[in-house]
Amino acid sequence: MNHKKVIVALDGNNFIKIKNIVVKCKSEAFAFKIGYEFFFNYGIEGYKKIKKICPNIFLDLKLHDIPNSVRQGIKAIDKLKPLLTTVHISGGDEMMRASLQDRKYTKILGVSILTSLNEDQTKKYYNKIKIETLVKSFVKNAEKLKLDGVVCSPKEVKIIRNLVSKKFLIVTPGIRMQGINKDKDDQKRTMSAKNAIDLGANYLVIGRPITKSANPLKALKEINDTI
């Protein structure tokens, strides 16, 4: 782990463009996030090509299944040696315990409430009006069960930092810069990079503000300058 704070999310289905972004930005990024779109398009071979350029990978597959399936999934993921990967806290205690049984290298983060959900949705699907109440409960359990950290919206960073130990990692997406068209944005609970770090986030996952920029390296440097 180093002083850099930004994990660049590699969205998109153009491998050459993605690879070029990694080459250009690797000196300024803490890591690169590979999620569903990339992994399902390019698989393990694509993953390895990116990891060869930059070894710091956040493999964000958000496992959510019965305990044994998640255990075996994490066991396979650990062989790829990403720095970070994810499971859904809502999968339950046994699932979270199972996720830790065979990992040797990878830190496991619990996904709390997706940043695309607002209070109407959490009320509908979790029977909770306040997202804050739900997130606090999820995170307490994740730390108690020895996960390495949590993925949460920047709106919950301060609350979580006051609940958990200093070594418990807080990774937050939902970082937005000026100029992003919110009408076309599926992130609901957002914040600036500086504010999220000041409130206690360890790392920021940022995709489109960097990858859709005309100059991704310049955009990343500008974000780094603010934090």
MARSENU-668128 format. One line per 3 residues: number of its first residue (from 0); their letters; for each residue x, y, z of N, C-alpha, C, CB. Coordinates in pm, 1 decimal. Each point is the difference from the previous one (the first is absolute). Glycine has a CB too. Layout:
<nodes>
NUM) A) X/Y/Z/X/Y/Z/X/Y/Z/X/Y/Z | ...
</nodes>
This chain:
<nodes>
0) MNH) 85.0/-118.6/0.0/-85.0/118.6/0.0/90.3/125.9/0.0/-187.4/-126.6/124.8 | 152.0/228.8/-199.8/83.6/118.7/-4.3/-84.5/125.3/16.9/162.9/-119.5/-148.1 | -102.1/235.8/125.2/-66.1/126.5/28.6/-105.1/37.8/-103.4/206.9/71.1/112.6
3) KKV) -205.9/-134.5/-225.9/-98.1/33.2/-102.6/-138.2/-46.4/44.9/176.1/-17.9/-180.7 | -279.5/90.9/137.4/-134.6/-24.2/51.5/-102.1/-41.8/-105.1/53.4/163.7/172.8 | -23.6/-146.9/-300.8/-100.9/-21.4/-104.0/13.8/-137.9/-64.0/-2.9/246.3/-43.3
6) IVA) -108.4/-318.4/41.0/-11.4/-126.2/-73.4/-80.6/30.6/-125.7/12.1/-145.0/213.2 | 49.3/130.3/-328.9/-66.6/34.6/-125.7/-83.6/-118.0/-47.3/187.0/158.6/-61.0 | -317.4/-135.3/43.4/-91.4/-105.0/-45.4/7.1/-13.0/-151.8/-152.1/43.1/196.9
9) LDG) 183.7/-162.9/-242.5/19.4/-23.9/-143.4/-130.4/-44.0/-66.2/239.5/-62.1/43.6 | -330.7/155.2/-58.2/-125.8/-27.7/-68.3/22.9/1.7/-150.9/-131.8/101.3/191.1 | 42.2/-166.2/-264.3/7.7/5.6/-145.6/28.3/-135.1/-62.3/77.5/232.5/20.3
12) NNF) -94.8/-240.3/-152.0/21.5/-126.1/-71.8/99.9/14.9/-114.3/-232.0/-66.9/60.1 | 318.5/166.8/-47.8/106.4/19.7/-98.6/133.1/-28.5/69.5/-136.3/174.7/-130.2 | 188.3/-295.7/110.8/118.2/-41.8/76.4/121.8/86.7/-28.8/-89.0/-231.2/-1.7
15) IKI) 109.3/268.3/-122.2/116.1/82.4/-35.4/-5.5/133.8/73.3/11.7/-110.9/-226.3 | -128.6/172.0/228.7/-16.0/126.8/70.2/23.9/-17.2/149.2/-163.3/74.9/-174.0 | 109.4/-182.5/231.8/18.8/-27.0/142.7/148.2/-19.5/32.0/-228.9/-104.9/10.5
18) KNI) 294.8/25.6/-91.8/142.5/-26.4/20.9/80.5/129.2/-5.9/-28.3/-228.7/-98.7 | -2.7/315.0/3.1/71.1/127.5/-12.7/-20.3/87.9/123.3/-26.5/-13.4/-248.7 | -94.5/11.8/304.6/-27.6/77.8/121.6/86.7/-51.4/115.3/-237.9/43.5/-77.5
21) VVK) 249.1/-175.6/89.4/82.3/-58.1/107.6/145.9/39.5/-17.0/-159.0/-193.5/19.1 | 209.2/183.3/-140.1/140.0/37.1/-27.0/24.7/146.4/36.1/10.5/-171.1/-184.9 | -102.0/258.4/145.0/17.4/142.6/23.5/-15.8/38.7/146.9/-82.7/38.5/-230.0
24) CKS) -8.4/-106.1/300.1/-38.8/45.1/133.9/63.8/-77.9/114.9/-211.3/69.8/-101.9 | 286.0/-175.2/71.4/48.4/-87.0/107.4/88.4/71.3/101.8/-12.4/-185.9/-160.9 | 83.0/289.3/118.6/88.6/71.0/93.2/-76.2/86.8/99.1/173.8/-0.8/-176.1
27) EAF) -298.1/35.4/142.5/-78.5/89.6/84.7/-113.8/-70.8/74.0/57.1/182.3/-157.7 | -81.6/-308.0/124.0/-110.4/-74.2/61.6/51.6/-92.4/109.6/-128.0/11.1/-215.7 | 44.6/-33.9/316.6/32.7/-101.9/99.5/-21.4/-138.7/-59.1/-63.9/156.9/186.8
30) AFK) -46.0/-172.9/-257.3/-35.3/-129.9/-58.1/-99.8/21.4/-112.5/41.3/-117.3/220.3 | -77.7/7.5/-285.5/-102.7/2.4/-103.9/-107.8/-101.5/35.7/168.6/71.2/-176.2 | -294.2/-28.5/159.0/-112.5/-87.6/32.8/-51.4/-70.4/-124.8/-61.9/150.3/190.9
33) IGY) 53.7/-281.2/-181.3/-58.6/-81.9/-105.1/-131.2/-55.9/53.7/228.7/-59.0/-99.1 | -337.1/89.8/27.7/-131.4/-45.1/41.9/-63.0/-91.0/-103.5/-27.0/209.1/130.2 | -105.9/-220.4/-122.4/-72.9/-92.1/-86.6/26.9/21.2/-148.2/-173.1/-8.3/173.6
36) EFF) 157.5/133.2/-219.2/5.6/25.2/-143.6/133.6/-44.5/-58.9/-156.7/192.6/30.2 | 264.7/-154.0/36.7/132.7/-39.1/-47.9/18.0/-151.3/11.0/92.4/224.4/68.6 | -122.8/-280.6/47.3/30.9/-140.2/26.1/-80.1/-93.8/-89.8/53.4/61.0/235.5
39) FNY) -179.2/-25.9/-260.4/-82.6/-85.3/-85.3/34.8/15.2/-148.2/-181.6/16.8/169.8 | 241.3/95.1/-206.1/45.4/19.4/-137.6/136.1/-63.3/-26.0/-130.2/210.9/-6.0 | 222.1/-196.7/101.4/139.6/-36.3/-26.1/53.4/-110.9/89.1/32.7/230.9/-73.2
42) GIE) -107.5/-265.5/179.3/33.8/-115.2/81.3/134.5/8.4/70.0/-137.1/-128.3/-153.5 | 187.1/10.0/189.9/125.7/-8.1/75.2/118.0/47.1/-84.0/-93.8/-190.4/132.0 | 90.5/161.8/-261.3/111.7/43.1/-84.9/8.8/152.2/-6.7/-23.6/-209.9/-134.8
45) GYK) -91.6/275.6/121.1/-0.7/145.5/1.8/46.5/54.7/133.5/-184.5/-2.7/-164.9 | 137.9/-59.3/271.5/43.2/38.0/135.8/152.4/-6.9/11.8/-218.3/-85.4/94.4 | 275.1/-24.5/-141.0/145.1/-19.0/12.5/78.4/104.1/-80.0/-39.5/-244.6/33.7
48) KIK) -15.5/283.8/-148.3/67.7/101.1/-81.7/4.8/134.1/72.7/-75.5/-118.2/-208.4 | -34.1/152.6/275.7/-1.4/124.6/75.6/89.9/-11.0/123.0/-233.4/47.0/-81.3 | 229.1/-159.5/148.3/81.4/-19.4/121.0/148.8/3.1/-31.4/-184.4/-135.6/98.8
51) KIC) 220.3/94.1/-220.4/140.5/4.9/-40.5/47.7/144.3/-11.6/-27.4/-217.9/-121.9 | -61.9/306.8/83.0/34.9/143.1/-10.0/1.3/63.9/137.8/-100.8/10.8/-229.9 | 0.7/-41.8/310.7/-8.3/53.4/136.8/-47.3/-112.4/92.4/-50.2/236.7/-84.9
54) PNI) 132.5/-278.9/180.6/-35.7/-113.6/85.0/-111.3/28.4/100.0/231.4/-73.9/-26.3 | -261.7/200.6/49.2/-101.7/34.4/99.2/-139.1/-3.2/-64.3/167.6/142.8/125.7 | -242.4/-249.7/-97.8/-131.8/-19.1/-59.2/-105.5/-17.7/109.0/105.9/-103.6/-203.5
57) FLD) -217.8/171.6/185.2/-119.4/-20.1/81.4/-97.4/-77.1/-89.0/35.3/215.5/141.0 | -50.1/-345.5/-115.9/-88.5/-84.1/-79.4/-137.7/1.1/66.5/193.9/-147.5/-79.4 | -280.2/231.4/26.9/-127.9/30.5/65.3/-112.8/-83.9/-60.1/79.8/234.2/47.2
60) LKL) -95.2/-357.0/3.8/-101.2/-91.5/-53.4/-119.0/-17.7/94.1/181.5/-117.2/-122.4 | -176.9/178.3/239.5/-114.8/6.1/92.7/-69.6/-134.7/17.0/-31.4/237.4/-66.2 | 104.6/-334.8/116.9/-56.7/-133.4/15.7/-115.5/0.3/100.3/223.7/-98.7/-55.7
63) HDI) -327.5/24.6/22.8/-120.4/-6.8/84.1/-67.5/-133.0/-30.2/-30.7/255.4/3.6 | 56.2/-356.5/80.7/-50.8/-133.5/-28.0/3.7/-80.1/129.5/79.3/9.9/-242.1 | -108.9/-139.4/233.7/8.1/-83.5/119.0/146.1/-6.5/45.4/-202.9/-136.7/-73.2
66) PNS) 226.4/112.0/203.0/136.7/8.0/53.3/104.3/-80.8/-75.6/-104.5/36.4/216.1 | 75.0/-162.1/-250.5/100.8/-81.6/-66.8/34.9/53.1/-138.2/-83.0/-195.8/127.2 | -17.0/245.5/-199.4/27.0/55.8/-132.9/89.3/122.6/9.5/-220.3/-86.5/-80.5
69) VRQ) 195.2/170.7/179.7/83.1/118.9/18.6/140.1/-39.7/45.3/-204.3/135.6/57.0 | 212.8/-234.5/30.2/132.7/-47.8/43.1/82.6/-45.4/-120.0/-96.7/-70.8/221.4 | 36.1/-9.8/-308.4/73.1/-49.7/-116.2/31.2/112.5/-98.9/-111.3/-222.6/29.5
72) GIK) 18.2/318.3/-40.4/25.0/114.6/-87.0/118.0/83.1/45.8/-240.3/3.5/-53.2 | 245.4/23.6/182.7/112.5/77.2/54.9/130.7/-77.3/-13.0/-156.2/112.6/160.5 | 149.3/-242.4/-142.3/119.9/-83.1/-15.0/57.6/13.6/-140.9/-90.1/-161.5/171.2
75) AID) 1.5/162.8/-271.1/44.5/16.3/-139.1/50.8/141.3/-25.1/-165.1/-173.8/-72.3 | 94.4/272.8/126.0/41.3/139.9/-16.2/137.7/23.1/61.9/-241.2/71.6/2.1 | 264.3/-130.2/115.1/126.3/20.3/71.7/120.4/-46.2/-82.8/-123.2/-28.6/216.4
78) KLK) 103.3/-70.6/-301.7/109.1/-47.0/-85.4/42.9/106.4/-100.4/-84.5/-233.2/26.9 | -8.3/324.7/-59.2/31.0/108.7/-93.4/71.8/116.3/67.5/-199.2/-66.2/-132.7 | 201.2/64.6/264.9/70.0/98.3/83.4/-40.6/145.7/-22.7/186.1/-158.2/-0.3
81) PLL) -315.5/187.6/-4.8/-37.2/141.2/6.6/23.9/51.2/141.9/-172.8/-30.3/-184.0 | 196.4/158.5/197.3/15.3/56.3/135.2/-131.6/-7.3/76.7/180.6/153.7/-83.9 | -290.6/-126.1/13.4/-130.4/11.7/62.5/-104.5/-74.6/-81.6/65.2/221.7/97.5
84) TTV) -165.6/-275.3/-28.5/-118.5/-51.2/-67.0/-119.4/22.9/91.7/135.1/-174.3/-127.9 | -255.7/140.4/80.7/-120.3/36.8/74.1/-99.5/-114.2/14.3/32.7/229.7/-81.4 | -103.6/-226.4/195.0/-117.1/-84.4/23.2/-110.5/90.5/53.7/142.4/-209.0/46.6
87) HIS) -267.2/169.0/-66.4/-111.6/76.3/54.5/-20.0/-34.1/148.0/-109.1/5.9/-228.0 | 109.7/94.7/313.2/-25.5/-22.0/142.6/-136.5/-65.0/20.3/144.4/198.0/57.5 | -239.6/-163.4/-141.3/-135.4/-53.9/12.7/-6.9/-150.2/-25.6/-85.3/221.5/-69.7
90) GGD) 196.2/-282.2/26.3/4.1/-145.0/-15.5/-2.9/-74.4/131.5/124.5/35.1/-207.1 | -98.5/36.4/317.6/-13.2/-60.1/131.7/130.4/-40.3/65.8/-216.4/-77.2/-75.2 | 206.8/45.7/204.2/117.4/-31.0/81.5/79.0/-119.1/-53.0/-121.2/92.1/195.2
93) EMM) 53.0/-202.0/-222.3/69.9/-120.4/-43.8/68.9/20.8/-133.7/-165.6/-137.3/124.4 | 102.6/213.1/-212.0/62.1/28.1/-128.8/127.1/82.2/18.4/-225.2/-8.8/-110.5 | 219.6/110.1/197.8/118.6/81.9/22.9/111.2/-80.9/64.4/-145.5/200.8/22.8
96) RAS) 111.8/-284.9/73.0/101.9/-86.7/61.8/62.7/-91.2/-104.9/-124.6/6.4/219.1 | 41.5/-62.1/-305.3/49.8/-91.0/-103.6/94.9/71.1/-96.4/-212.0/-131.9/18.8 | 186.0/259.6/-43.9/83.5/74.9/-94.3/143.8/14.9/49.2/-203.7/122.6/-73.9
99) LQD) 223.6/-135.2/204.5/132.3/21.2/59.2/78.8/-129.4/18.5/-93.3/198.4/114.5 | 30.9/-311.9/-132.8/61.9/-125.8/39.0/124.3/-35.7/-78.5/-221.9/-73.0/64.8 | 223.5/97.6/-194.0/110.9/-45.6/-84.2/81.1/111.7/-62.5/-133.4/-198.5/-45.3
102) RKY) 98.1/321.4/71.0/77.1/108.8/-63.1/135.0/12.0/69.8/-212.9/124.4/-63.3 | 313.6/-97.5/-15.7/135.3/16.5/53.3/58.1/137.4/-33.4/33.3/-246.7/-21.0 | -80.9/304.0/-88.9/61.2/122.7/-51.4/-97.5/116.6/-1.3/150.9/-139.6/-138.4
105) TKI) -270.7/114.9/93.3/-94.0/106.5/-33.4/-75.5/51.0/121.2/-22.3/-99.2/-224.6 | 11.8/231.1/236.6/-83.4/59.8/104.0/-145.4/-0.9/-46.8/192.4/146.3/80.1 | -282.7/-177.3/11.8/-140.7/-12.7/-35.7/-80.6/114.7/59.3/24.7/-249.5/-11.5
108) LGV) -93.3/319.3/-77.2/-84.0/112.8/39.4/-146.2/-41.4/-6.4/172.2/164.3/-84.1 | -249.8/-117.3/180.7/-142.4/-24.7/-1.4/-73.2/115.3/-67.1/21.2/-136.4/208.8 | -108.9/103.9/-302.5/-82.9/101.7/-64.1/-119.3/26.4/91.0/72.9/-71.4/-234.7
111) SIL) -91.2/197.8/272.0/-110.8/34.5/89.4/-126.1/21.9/-83.2/159.5/105.2/167.7 | -191.4/18.2/-199.8/-115.7/32.0/-82.6/49.5/66.5/-127.5/-150.2/25.4/203.6 | 110.5/-76.9/-317.4/47.4/53.1/-127.7/-28.3/149.0/-11.0/-37.1/-223.4/-105.6
114) TSL) 131.9/297.2/48.3/-15.0/145.3/-11.1/-110.0/40.6/-97.7/240.9/21.4/54.6 | -293.6/-116.8/-129.6/-110.7/29.7/-91.2/-135.9/0.5/71.4/133.9/-102.1/-184.9 | -136.1/56.2/310.8/-127.0/-7.6/73.7/-23.8/126.4/82.0/22.4/-249.5/10.2
117) NED) -146.6/296.4/-10.7/-38.9/110.1/87.6/-92.0/-54.9/108.7/21.9/169.3/-189.3 | -74.4/-80.3/273.6/-78.5/-47.5/113.7/-131.5/-65.4/-41.0/103.3/179.6/134.2 | -160.8/-139.8/-247.5/-120.7/-67.6/-48.1/28.3/-147.5/-27.8/-81.7/216.3/-99.4
120) QTK) 197.3/-241.5/40.4/35.9/-137.9/-33.3/38.4/-81.7/123.9/76.7/81.1/-223.4 | -3.4/-20.9/316.1/35.4/-75.5/121.0/-123.1/-27.4/86.2/228.4/103.8/-4.2 | -323.8/-12.5/1.1/-124.9/-24.0/72.1/-75.3/-116.9/-62.8/-12.8/243.8/63.1
123) KYY) 12.6/-249.1/-194.9/-72.4/-104.8/-71.7/64.3/-137.5/18.0/-71.9/171.6/-165.7 | 204.5/-178.0/154.6/66.4/-129.7/-2.6/62.8/-42.4/132.6/41.7/43.9/-236.8 | -16.2/51.2/326.2/59.9/-33.4/129.2/-89.3/35.9/118.4/221.6/34.2/-104.3
126) NKI) -336.9/21.8/76.4/-93.4/39.3/105.7/61.6/101.7/95.0/-107.1/-224.2/-16.8 | 192.9/310.6/-36.4/63.0/105.1/80.0/-14.7/132.7/-73.4/165.3/-164.8/100.7 | -211.1/267.8/-29.6/-11.6/130.9/-62.3/136.0/67.1/-7.4/-234.8/20.7/84.3
129) KIE) 312.6/-29.8/22.0/128.6/69.7/4.3/113.2/-90.5/-46.6/-84.8/141.1/188.0 | 151.7/-99.1/-292.3/115.8/-73.7/-49.6/106.9/-7.0/108.1/-50.4/72.7/-236.0 | 68.1/36.5/308.9/102.4/6.6/104.6/-15.3/-113.3/101.5/8.8/248.2/-29.9
132) TLV) -130.1/-274.6/72.2/-25.4/-105.2/98.2/39.2/-136.2/-54.3/-186.1/135.7/95.3 | 151.1/-159.5/-219.5/29.7/-127.3/-65.0/150.6/-19.0/-18.5/-221.7/10.7/-116.8 | 288.5/93.2/69.7/144.1/-8.0/-23.3/74.8/-24.7/130.9/-24.1/153.5/-197.7
135) KSF) -12.8/-85.3/302.5/66.2/-18.3/129.7/-10.2/-144.6/47.5/-50.9/238.5/57.4 | -66.5/-295.8/-72.1/-20.0/-138.6/40.5/84.4/-95.2/-83.2/-231.1/57.7/72.0 | 231.3/-36.6/-203.1/78.3/-84.8/-89.2/149.4/6.8/32.9/-172.9/34.0/-178.2
138) VKN) 223.1/87.4/195.1/143.8/18.9/20.7/46.2/-55.8/133.8/-11.0/203.4/-142.4 | -66.3/-185.5/246.4/34.3/-58.2/130.9/17.6/-151.0/-11.5/-126.7/183.7/116.3 | 35.3/-247.7/-188.1/9.0/-145.1/-17.6/120.6/-39.1/-83.8/-247.4/-14.2/19.2
141) AEK) 275.7/91.0/-123.8/114.3/-31.1/-86.1/131.2/6.2/78.2/-126.1/90.6/-197.2 | 141.9/10.8/279.4/122.9/9.4/79.6/5.7/-110.0/105.0/4.3/247.3/-37.6 | -115.7/-274.3/101.3/-6.3/-105.7/101.3/40.3/-134.7/-57.9/-180.8/125.9/117.0
144) LKL) 143.6/-150.0/-242.5/30.4/-126.9/-65.1/136.2/-0.7/-69.0/-243.5/-31.6/-31.4 | 322.0/138.5/52.2/141.0/7.4/-42.3/21.9/27.3/-147.5/46.1/-153.8/181.8 | -145.5/211.5/-251.6/29.9/48.0/-133.4/102.2/112.4/10.4/-230.8/-64.5/-82.8
147) DGV) 300.4/91.3/-26.1/108.5/98.8/2.5/-48.9/143.0/-16.1/148.3/-173.7/-92.2 | -271.2/189.2/44.2/-50.8/134.3/-21.4/-136.8/-3.7/-62.3/231.0/83.5/-24.4 | -272.7/31.7/-24.2/-134.5/14.1/-52.4/1.1/91.0/-122.0/-95.9/-36.1/229.7
150) VCS) 1.5/12.6/-319.4/-27.3/92.9/-109.8/-129.8/70.6/33.6/121.1/-144.4/-173.1 | -117.4/276.4/172.2/-119.7/75.6/36.3/-4.1/130.1/-79.0/0.7/-101.5/231.3 | -114.4/166.5/-229.7/-10.6/131.6/-62.1/76.9/101.7/84.0/-225.8/-59.3/-99.5
153) PKE) 273.5/167.2/37.3/70.4/103.1/77.0/-87.6/64.1/106.6/139.7/42.8/-199.4 | -269.9/-49.1/182.8/-90.5/60.2/97.9/5.2/-72.0/134.3/-147.4/71.3/-187.5 | 194.9/-197.8/188.4/7.1/-75.1/125.3/140.9/-11.2/56.6/-196.4/-126.0/-77.2
156) VKI) 295.1/186.4/11.5/139.7/-17.0/41.4/23.5/47.4/143.3/69.0/28.3/-238.2 | -114.1/90.6/271.4/24.3/55.2/133.7/-62.8/-87.6/108.0/7.4/230.6/-98.3 | -128.7/-275.9/73.8/-69.3/-85.1/96.4/78.5/-128.5/23.1/-221.1/96.2/-71.6
159) IRN) 264.8/-157.0/-38.3/72.1/-126.7/10.6/134.6/18.3/66.9/-115.8/-80.4/-204.1 | 188.2/185.9/167.3/132.8/20.8/58.8/-7.8/13.6/151.4/73.8/110.6/-211.3 | -182.4/-54.3/260.6/-17.8/13.4/144.7/-41.5/-130.2/67.7/-61.2/236.1/-38.8
162) LVS) 24.6/-336.2/-42.1/-45.1/-128.0/55.3/110.2/-105.7/3.1/-227.2/53.7/-83.3 | 323.3/-42.9/-7.1/94.0/-110.2/-22.8/142.7/38.3/37.0/-147.8/-82.4/-182.4 | 235.8/-17.1/186.4/140.4/23.1/31.9/71.2/67.8/-116.9/-1.6/-200.3/152.4
165) KKF) 118.9/255.6/-124.8/76.4/69.7/-103.1/46.2/-93.3/-111.7/73.6/161.4/173.8 | -52.9/-287.4/-140.8/49.6/-93.1/-102.6/-111.0/-50.5/-92.1/179.4/-68.2/158.6 | -303.6/92.7/-122.1/-113.6/-42.8/-82.4/-11.0/93.0/-120.4/-122.2/-93.2/202.9
168) LIV) 132.3/37.0/-322.6/4.8/81.5/-121.6/-138.4/50.1/-40.0/199.5/-130.2/-74.5 | -204.2/254.3/30.0/-121.9/56.7/-57.0/30.9/39.8/-143.9/-82.5/83.4/227.7 | 14.9/-150.3/-321.1/16.8/27.1/-142.3/-132.3/54.1/-51.6/176.6/-182.8/-27.4
171) TPG) -171.7/297.3/-38.3/-125.7/61.5/-42.7/-3.1/35.1/-148.2/-22.2/88.6/228.8 | -81.4/-134.3/-298.2/-31.0/51.6/-133.4/-88.2/123.7/17.0/16.9/-232.8/-106.2 | -84.4/272.9/0.2/-90.9/114.6/11.3/71.8/132.6/9.9/-160.2/-149.1/109.4
174) IRM) 283.0/154.2/-163.5/76.2/125.0/-0.5/-28.8/72.1/-131.5/183.2/-98.5/149.2 | -220.7/223.4/-138.6/-35.4/76.0/-118.6/67.7/136.7/-1.2/-218.4/-120.4/-7.4 | 251.8/165.1/-111.8/63.6/129.8/-20.4/-102.5/95.8/-61.8/229.4/-108.9/-29.3
177) QGI) -194.7/235.4/25.3/-84.6/96.9/-68.9/-5.1/-35.0/-148.7/57.9/180.2/169.7 | -176.1/-159.7/-230.0/-13.5/-24.7/-142.0/-64.4/-132.3/-34.9/195.9/139.4/-28.0 | -214.5/-228.8/129.0/-67.6/-125.2/-26.3/-150.0/24.8/-10.1/181.6/-128.5/119.8
180) NKD) -244.2/76.0/-224.6/-142.8/15.4/-19.9/-74.8/-96.7/90.2/37.2/74.0/-237.5 | -94.3/-22.4/345.6/-64.7/-85.8/98.4/-125.1/-67.5/-53.5/90.5/147.2/175.5 | -151.0/-90.5/-280.0/-117.9/-63.2/-58.3/33.9/-135.3/-62.1/-96.2/226.7/-43.0
183) KDD) 222.2/-244.4/2.4/43.0/-124.2/-62.7/84.6/-84.9/94.6/-6.2/115.0/-221.4 | 2.8/-83.0/349.2/85.9/-64.3/98.6/-81.9/-97.1/84.5/150.8/202.5/5.1 | -106.5/-329.2/4.6/-72.2/-97.4/81.0/45.8/-3.1/145.0/-30.8/-133.3/-204.7
186) QKR) 126.4/216.5/240.8/41.4/13.5/138.7/-89.2/102.8/68.8/238.6/-61.9/-59.0 | -296.2/24.0/174.4/-93.3/88.5/69.1/63.0/72.6/118.5/-181.7/-151.4/-71.3 | 275.2/86.2/139.2/56.9/56.7/123.5/146.8/31.1/-26.2/-162.9/-130.1/148.7
189) TMS) 188.7/253.3/-196.4/132.6/35.8/-49.1/64.9/111.2/82.8/-73.9/-68.4/-227.9 | 204.1/92.6/199.5/77.0/100.4/73.8/128.6/27.3/-76.3/-98.0/-74.8/222.6 | 164.0/185.4/-190.4/128.7/29.7/-62.6/109.6/-87.6/60.3/-74.2/237.0/-43.7
192) AKN) 182.8/-251.9/-30.6/111.9/-82.4/46.0/59.2/51.2/130.0/48.5/-56.8/-235.9 | -22.9/185.9/243.7/60.7/57.9/120.5/-86.9/-22.0/123.0/111.5/171.2/-142.6 | -241.3/-146.8/128.6/-88.6/-17.8/115.5/-1.1/-143.9/48.5/-140.5/187.4/-83.3
195) AID) 138.4/-281.9/-8.6/-3.4/-140.9/38.8/127.2/-40.2/75.1/-145.3/-48.3/-198.9 | 260.4/94.9/151.5/126.4/-30.4/68.7/4.6/68.7/136.5/116.3/-24.4/-222.7 | -157.6/149.8/227.9/0.8/73.8/126.5/-87.7/-67.0/105.0/41.2/210.4/-127.3
198) LGA) -148.3/-274.4/83.2/-92.1/-65.3/93.3/49.1/-137.4/45.7/-185.3/123.3/-109.9 | 289.2/-176.0/43.3/56.6/-124.9/49.2/7.9/-115.7/-97.3/-84.1/73.0/210.3 | 51.5/-52.2/-337.4/14.3/-107.7/-98.4/148.0/-28.6/-23.5/-218.2/65.9/-110.1
201) NYL) 251.6/-192.8/93.0/137.7/-37.6/-32.4/27.4/9.7/-150.1/1.3/-151.6/199.0 | -98.3/105.1/-278.1/17.6/-1.0/-144.6/-129.3/39.5/-69.1/175.6/-177.6/20.9 | -160.8/240.1/-137.0/-113.3/46.3/-78.8/-4.5/-74.8/-132.1/12.5/226.7/108.3
204) VIG) -126.0/-282.7/-141.3/-17.8/-64.5/-130.2/-60.3/102.9/-95.4/-31.1/-231.0/106.2 | 104.9/264.4/-209.9/-44.6/102.3/-95.0/16.2/-56.1/-140.9/64.6/190.1/158.2 | -173.2/-188.0/-234.2/4.3/-53.3/-135.3/-18.5/105.8/-105.2/-85.2/-210.5/88.3
207) RPI) -41.0/241.5/-118.7/-32.6/86.6/-113.4/66.3/137.5/1.9/-212.6/-119.2/-7.8 | 224.1/187.3/123.1/67.5/130.0/-2.5/143.9/-7.6/-51.7/-144.1/67.4/190.3 | 204.3/-187.3/-181.1/135.3/-19.7/-51.7/-3.4/-66.8/-137.3/86.5/-17.5/235.3
210) TKS) -154.4/-96.3/-244.7/7.2/-80.6/-121.8/-72.8/61.3/-119.0/16.8/-196.9/145.7 | -117.2/280.7/-117.3/-72.0/66.1/-109.0/57.7/138.0/-31.4/-205.4/-125.3/66.5 | 308.7/163.9/5.1/64.5/128.4/-23.8/81.6/-3.7/-129.6/8.5/41.2/248.7
213) ANP) 6.2/72.4/-311.7/84.7/8.7/-119.3/146.1/-25.9/33.9/-160.7/163.0/-99.7 | 197.4/-136.1/225.5/136.9/-22.7/46.9/-6.7/-66.6/136.7/88.1/200.5/-130.0 | -97.3/-334.9/135.4/-16.9/-70.1/127.4/109.6/27.7/103.0/-115.9/-173.9/-128.4
216) LKA) 240.2/180.3/84.1/108.5/25.5/93.8/-13.0/138.5/62.4/148.0/-152.2/-132.3 | -180.1/251.6/51.6/-19.3/135.7/51.3/-114.8/3.3/99.8/88.0/95.0/-214.9 | -196.9/-164.4/183.1/-115.5/-2.5/90.2/36.9/-64.8/133.0/-154.5/-10.5/-197.8
219) LKE) 230.9/-97.8/192.8/42.7/-67.1/122.5/93.4/87.1/81.9/-25.4/-218.6/-114.8 | 118.2/285.7/48.7/92.5/90.0/70.7/-76.0/112.8/67.8/180.6/-54.8/-165.0 | -280.3/106.6/98.1/-80.3/109.4/57.4/-74.5/-47.9/125.4/-26.8/102.3/-230.4
222) IND) -24.3/-223.5/225.3/-65.8/-55.9/119.3/100.9/-18.6/111.1/-169.7/-115.9/-143.5 | 286.0/59.4/111.9/104.1/-19.1/101.2/40.5/132.2/63.5/81.7/-199.8/-125.2 | -75.1/303.4/46.2/38.3/132.3/52.1/-99.8/51.5/103.0/111.8/49.1/-217.6
225) TI) -238.4/-87.6/201.7/-101.6/49.2/95.4/2.7/-73.1/132.6/-140.6/60.6/-192.7 | 202.2/-178.9/195.7/-1.0/-78.7/123.3/137.6/-15.4/59.7/-196.2/-120.2/-85.1
</nodes>
